[in-house]
Amino acid sequence: MKLIDTHIHIWDFSKASYDWLQQADPLLNRNYAIEELEPQLAEAGVTGGLLVQAAWNLADTEWMLEVARRTPWIKGVVGWLPLADPVATKALLEEKYLSDPYFKGVRHLIHDEADTRWLLQDQVIESLQLLAAHHIPYDIVGILPEHIETAIEVAKRVPELRMVFDHMNQPPVATREWFGRWGALMEEAATCNRMYVKISGLGTTARNPQWQPEDIAPYVSFVLQHFGADRCFMGGDWPVSLLAGSYASTWEKYRQTVMLVTDATAREKIFSLNAERFYHL
């Protein structure tokens, strides 16, 4: 069965600036190249991947696109655009990225913005409308319930925009809350039919290096119940995931989790088909 990892990071300090890594765990504060990950793909069972932005600059996006072009198993890039400047966003799309077959989506590190409603600024909404008009999806990297609230409002203002919650918007795995405000808001978000969920980042969300499938299965089951098997897909979050285990062990636990809560038809959708459809891979 195909398995597409829709959430892989690479970074190279000679290529781009990654300010957040200065305060990150020392394990992460170094270069990570795609060549370091490749020997681990077979053991993990991953057959294709998507690179995802890790910086608020175009240099990071250009670097990922360069790597994608020379790496056959990489199917595309979720890059960055200056969404607060719709004129610049429009120009970059028209002059560069609409014609680039590897440019598959956009993300902004909203969890690093002081304002949890950053996406609701008029200029940003105008840029998101441009993405929707060109059928380019948006990755939401939220960590707070307020980020879910913001995403719901974006869905109302830009109903044609496809969006996905990276890392399931960090459910309360560490506190084992069933399911609290996160659950209530995710249930509401599920009523927006262009909202998807990326099952990713759950090892680090658990804040326990000994995490097991049973720890995350209730939350995965919850999003599958409300969003359905047609609107969920998978991501590994390498190298951030190394804080909670190896690449292969992360994928083995994800695979076991999905096996616990789905049937064979749903698994094919979650492991590959939904990602291919969402990102036009």
MOKAKA-V562995 format. One record per pair of residues at least 4 apart in sequence whose C-alpha atoms are under 7 Angstrom apart, sorted by the first residue. I is the first residue (numbers start at 1). J is the second residue. D is the distance in Angstrom with one decimal. If there is no record, write none. Layout:
# MOKAKA-V562995
i=I j=J d=D
i=I j=J d=D
This chain:
# MOKAKA-V562995
i=2 j=47 d=5.8
i=2 j=271 d=6.7
i=2 j=272 d=6.0
i=3 j=45 d=6.7
i=3 j=46 d=5.0
i=3 j=47 d=5.4
i=3 j=48 d=6.6
i=3 j=271 d=4.9
i=3 j=272 d=5.4
i=4 j=46 d=6.1
i=4 j=47 d=6.0
i=4 j=48 d=4.7
i=4 j=49 d=5.3
i=4 j=271 d=6.1
i=4 j=272 d=5.3
i=5 j=46 d=6.6
i=5 j=48 d=6.2
i=5 j=49 d=4.6
i=5 j=50 d=6.3
i=5 j=234 d=6.1
i=5 j=235 d=4.7
i=5 j=236 d=5.8
i=6 j=49 d=5.6
i=6 j=50 d=4.6
i=6 j=234 d=6.2
i=6 j=235 d=4.6
i=7 j=50 d=5.8
i=7 j=51 d=6.1
i=7 j=52 d=5.8
i=7 j=235 d=4.5
i=7 j=236 d=5.6
i=7 j=237 d=5.0
i=8 j=49 d=7.0
i=8 j=50 d=6.0
i=8 j=51 d=4.8
i=8 j=52 d=5.8
i=8 j=236 d=6.5
i=8 j=237 d=5.3
i=8 j=238 d=5.2
i=9 j=51 d=5.7
i=9 j=52 d=5.5
i=9 j=53 d=6.8
i=9 j=54 d=6.8
i=9 j=237 d=6.8
i=9 j=238 d=6.0
i=9 j=239 d=6.5
i=10 j=32 d=5.2
i=10 j=33 d=5.5
i=10 j=34 d=6.4
i=11 j=31 d=5.5
i=11 j=32 d=5.3
i=11 j=33 d=6.6
i=12 j=16 d=6.5
i=12 j=31 d=4.8
i=12 j=32 d=6.5
i=13 j=17 d=6.1
i=13 j=31 d=6.5
i=15 j=59 d=6.6
i=15 j=60 d=7.0
i=15 j=63 d=6.7
i=16 j=59 d=5.2
i=16 j=60 d=5.3
i=17 j=55 d=6.8
i=18 j=55 d=5.4
i=20 j=24 d=6.6
i=21 j=28 d=7.0
i=21 j=29 d=5.4
i=22 j=29 d=6.6
i=24 j=28 d=6.5
i=24 j=29 d=6.3
i=25 j=29 d=6.6
i=28 j=240 d=6.8
i=32 j=36 d=7.0
i=34 j=38 d=6.3
i=37 j=41 d=6.9
i=40 j=44 d=6.3
i=40 j=248 d=6.7
i=41 j=45 d=6.0
i=41 j=46 d=5.2
i=42 j=46 d=6.4
i=43 j=248 d=5.9
i=44 j=247 d=6.7
i=44 j=248 d=4.2
i=44 j=251 d=5.7
i=44 j=252 d=6.8
i=47 j=73 d=6.9
i=48 j=73 d=4.9
i=48 j=74 d=5.8
i=48 j=75 d=6.5
i=49 j=73 d=6.3
i=49 j=74 d=4.7
i=49 j=75 d=5.8
i=50 j=74 d=5.7
i=50 j=75 d=5.7
i=50 j=76 d=5.1
i=50 j=77 d=5.6
i=51 j=64 d=6.6
i=51 j=76 d=6.4
i=51 j=77 d=4.7
i=51 j=78 d=6.1
i=52 j=77 d=5.9
i=52 j=78 d=4.7
i=52 j=79 d=6.3
i=53 j=60 d=6.7
i=53 j=61 d=6.4
i=53 j=78 d=6.0
i=53 j=79 d=5.1
i=53 j=80 d=6.3
i=53 j=107 d=6.7
i=55 j=60 d=6.2
i=56 j=80 d=6.6
i=56 j=108 d=7.0
i=57 j=80 d=6.7
i=58 j=62 d=6.1
i=58 j=80 d=6.4
i=59 j=63 d=6.1
i=60 j=64 d=6.3
i=61 j=65 d=6.2
i=61 j=79 d=5.0
i=61 j=80 d=6.2
i=62 j=66 d=6.2
i=63 j=67 d=6.3
i=64 j=68 d=6.1
i=64 j=77 d=6.6
i=65 j=69 d=6.2
i=65 j=77 d=6.4
i=65 j=102 d=6.6
i=66 j=70 d=6.9
i=67 j=71 d=6.1
i=68 j=74 d=5.5
i=68 j=76 d=6.3
i=75 j=102 d=6.8
i=75 j=281 d=6.2
i=76 j=102 d=4.3
i=76 j=103 d=5.9
i=76 j=104 d=5.7
i=77 j=102 d=5.8
i=77 j=103 d=5.2
i=77 j=104 d=5.5
i=77 j=105 d=6.7
i=78 j=103 d=6.5
i=78 j=104 d=5.6
i=78 j=105 d=4.3
i=78 j=106 d=5.0
i=78 j=107 d=6.5
i=79 j=105 d=6.1
i=79 j=106 d=4.8
i=79 j=107 d=6.1
i=80 j=106 d=5.3
i=80 j=107 d=5.5
i=80 j=108 d=6.2
i=81 j=89 d=6.0
i=81 j=106 d=6.8
i=82 j=88 d=6.8
i=82 j=89 d=5.8
i=83 j=89 d=6.1
i=83 j=124 d=5.1
i=83 j=127 d=5.4
i=84 j=123 d=5.3
i=84 j=124 d=4.8
i=85 j=89 d=6.2
i=85 j=123 d=6.2
i=86 j=90 d=5.9
i=86 j=123 d=6.0
i=86 j=124 d=6.9
i=86 j=126 d=6.1
i=86 j=127 d=4.8
i=87 j=91 d=6.3
i=88 j=92 d=6.1
i=89 j=93 d=6.2
i=89 j=127 d=6.5
i=90 j=94 d=6.1
i=91 j=95 d=5.8
i=92 j=96 d=5.5
i=92 j=97 d=6.4
i=93 j=97 d=4.7
i=93 j=98 d=5.2
i=94 j=98 d=5.9
i=96 j=100 d=6.7
i=97 j=103 d=6.1
i=104 j=136 d=6.6
i=104 j=279 d=5.6
i=105 j=136 d=5.4
i=105 j=137 d=5.0
i=105 j=138 d=5.8
i=105 j=279 d=6.8
i=106 j=137 d=6.5
i=106 j=138 d=5.0
i=106 j=139 d=6.2
i=107 j=138 d=5.8
i=107 j=139 d=5.0
i=107 j=140 d=6.7
i=109 j=141 d=6.3
i=110 j=118 d=7.0
i=110 j=141 d=6.3
i=110 j=142 d=6.6
i=111 j=141 d=6.4
i=111 j=142 d=5.5
i=111 j=143 d=6.3
i=113 j=118 d=7.0
i=116 j=146 d=6.2
i=116 j=147 d=5.9
i=117 j=150 d=5.7
i=119 j=124 d=5.8
i=119 j=125 d=6.7
i=120 j=124 d=6.5
i=120 j=125 d=6.0
i=120 j=154 d=6.6
i=121 j=125 d=6.2
i=122 j=126 d=6.2
i=123 j=127 d=6.4
i=124 j=128 d=6.2
i=125 j=129 d=6.1
i=126 j=130 d=6.5
i=127 j=131 d=6.5
i=128 j=132 d=6.3
i=129 j=133 d=6.1
i=129 j=158 d=6.1
i=130 j=134 d=6.4
i=131 j=135 d=6.1
i=131 j=136 d=4.9
i=131 j=137 d=6.8
i=132 j=136 d=5.9
i=132 j=160 d=5.7
i=132 j=161 d=4.5
i=137 j=161 d=6.4
i=137 j=162 d=4.8
i=137 j=163 d=5.7
i=137 j=279 d=6.8
i=138 j=162 d=6.3
i=138 j=163 d=4.8
i=138 j=164 d=6.6
i=139 j=163 d=5.8
i=139 j=164 d=5.1
i=139 j=165 d=6.3
i=139 j=166 d=6.3
i=140 j=163 d=6.8
i=140 j=164 d=5.9
i=140 j=165 d=4.9
i=140 j=166 d=5.7
i=141 j=165 d=6.4
i=141 j=166 d=5.1
i=141 j=169 d=6.8
i=142 j=147 d=5.2
i=142 j=169 d=5.1
i=143 j=147 d=6.8
i=143 j=169 d=5.3
i=143 j=170 d=5.4
i=145 j=149 d=6.5
i=145 j=181 d=6.8
i=145 j=182 d=5.7
i=146 j=150 d=6.2
i=147 j=151 d=6.2
i=148 j=152 d=6.2
i=148 j=185 d=6.4
i=148 j=186 d=7.0
i=149 j=153 d=6.4
i=149 j=185 d=6.9
i=150 j=154 d=6.2
i=151 j=155 d=6.2
i=152 j=156 d=6.5
i=152 j=189 d=5.7
i=153 j=157 d=6.3
i=154 j=158 d=5.8
i=155 j=159 d=4.9
i=155 j=161 d=7.0
i=155 j=192 d=6.7
i=161 j=194 d=6.8
i=162 j=194 d=4.9
i=162 j=195 d=6.0
i=163 j=194 d=6.4
i=163 j=195 d=5.0
i=163 j=196 d=6.0
i=164 j=195 d=5.7
i=164 j=196 d=4.3
i=164 j=197 d=5.1
i=164 j=198 d=6.3
i=165 j=169 d=5.6
i=165 j=196 d=6.3
i=165 j=197 d=4.8
i=165 j=198 d=5.8
i=166 j=197 d=6.6
i=166 j=198 d=5.1
i=166 j=200 d=6.7
i=167 j=198 d=5.7
i=167 j=199 d=5.7
i=167 j=200 d=4.4
i=167 j=201 d=4.8
i=167 j=202 d=6.5
i=168 j=197 d=5.7
i=168 j=198 d=5.7
i=168 j=199 d=5.9
i=168 j=200 d=6.9
i=170 j=205 d=6.1
i=171 j=182 d=6.3
i=171 j=219 d=7.0
i=172 j=176 d=6.0
i=172 j=177 d=5.7
i=173 j=177 d=6.9
i=173 j=205 d=6.4
i=173 j=206 d=5.0
i=173 j=215 d=6.9
i=173 j=216 d=6.5
i=174 j=205 d=6.6
i=174 j=206 d=4.5
i=174 j=207 d=5.9
i=179 j=183 d=4.6
i=180 j=184 d=6.4
i=181 j=185 d=6.1
i=182 j=186 d=6.0
i=183 j=187 d=6.0
i=184 j=188 d=6.4
i=185 j=189 d=6.1
i=186 j=190 d=6.1
i=187 j=226 d=6.1
i=189 j=195 d=6.9
i=190 j=195 d=6.5
i=190 j=226 d=6.0
i=190 j=227 d=5.1
i=196 j=231 d=4.8
i=196 j=232 d=5.8
i=197 j=231 d=6.4
i=197 j=232 d=4.8
i=197 j=233 d=6.6
i=198 j=232 d=5.8
i=198 j=233 d=5.1
i=198 j=234 d=5.4
i=198 j=235 d=6.4
i=199 j=232 d=6.9
i=199 j=233 d=5.9
i=199 j=234 d=4.8
i=199 j=235 d=6.1
i=200 j=234 d=6.0
i=200 j=235 d=4.6
i=200 j=236 d=5.6
i=200 j=237 d=6.4
i=201 j=205 d=6.3
i=201 j=236 d=6.7
i=201 j=237 d=5.7
i=201 j=241 d=6.5
i=202 j=206 d=6.0
i=202 j=216 d=7.0
i=203 j=207 d=6.9
i=203 j=211 d=6.4
i=203 j=241 d=6.7
i=203 j=244 d=5.4
i=204 j=241 d=6.3
i=204 j=243 d=6.5
i=204 j=244 d=5.5
i=206 j=211 d=6.6
i=208 j=244 d=6.9
i=209 j=244 d=4.7
i=209 j=245 d=6.5
i=211 j=215 d=6.4
i=212 j=253 d=6.6
i=213 j=217 d=5.8
i=213 j=253 d=5.4
i=213 j=254 d=6.8
i=213 j=256 d=6.3
i=213 j=257 d=4.9
i=216 j=220 d=6.3
i=217 j=221 d=5.9
i=217 j=257 d=5.5
i=218 j=222 d=6.1
i=219 j=223 d=6.4
i=220 j=224 d=6.2
i=221 j=225 d=6.0
i=221 j=261 d=5.9
i=222 j=226 d=6.4
i=223 j=227 d=5.6
i=224 j=228 d=4.6
i=224 j=229 d=5.7
i=224 j=232 d=7.0
i=227 j=231 d=5.8
i=229 j=266 d=5.6
i=229 j=269 d=6.8
i=229 j=270 d=6.5
i=230 j=269 d=6.5
i=230 j=274 d=6.3
i=231 j=274 d=6.6
i=232 j=270 d=5.7
i=232 j=274 d=6.8
i=233 j=270 d=4.4
i=233 j=271 d=6.0
i=233 j=274 d=6.1
i=233 j=275 d=5.9
i=234 j=270 d=6.5
i=234 j=271 d=6.1
i=236 j=241 d=6.9
i=236 j=251 d=6.9
i=237 j=241 d=5.4
i=238 j=242 d=6.6
i=238 j=247 d=6.9
i=241 j=245 d=6.5
i=242 j=246 d=5.4
i=242 j=247 d=6.8
i=245 j=249 d=6.3
i=245 j=250 d=6.2
i=246 j=250 d=6.1
i=247 j=251 d=6.4
i=248 j=252 d=6.1
i=249 j=253 d=6.2
i=250 j=254 d=6.3
i=251 j=255 d=6.0
i=252 j=256 d=6.2
i=253 j=257 d=6.1
i=254 j=258 d=6.2
i=255 j=259 d=6.2
i=256 j=260 d=6.3
i=257 j=261 d=6.7
i=258 j=262 d=5.9
i=262 j=266 d=6.0
i=262 j=267 d=6.5
i=263 j=267 d=6.3
i=264 j=268 d=6.6
i=265 j=269 d=6.8
i=266 j=270 d=6.2
i=267 j=271 d=5.8
i=268 j=272 d=6.0
i=268 j=273 d=6.4
i=269 j=273 d=4.5
i=269 j=274 d=5.2
i=270 j=274 d=6.0
i=272 j=276 d=6.2
i=273 j=277 d=6.3
i=274 j=278 d=6.0
i=275 j=279 d=6.0
i=276 j=280 d=5.4
i=276 j=281 d=4.7
i=277 j=281 d=6.8
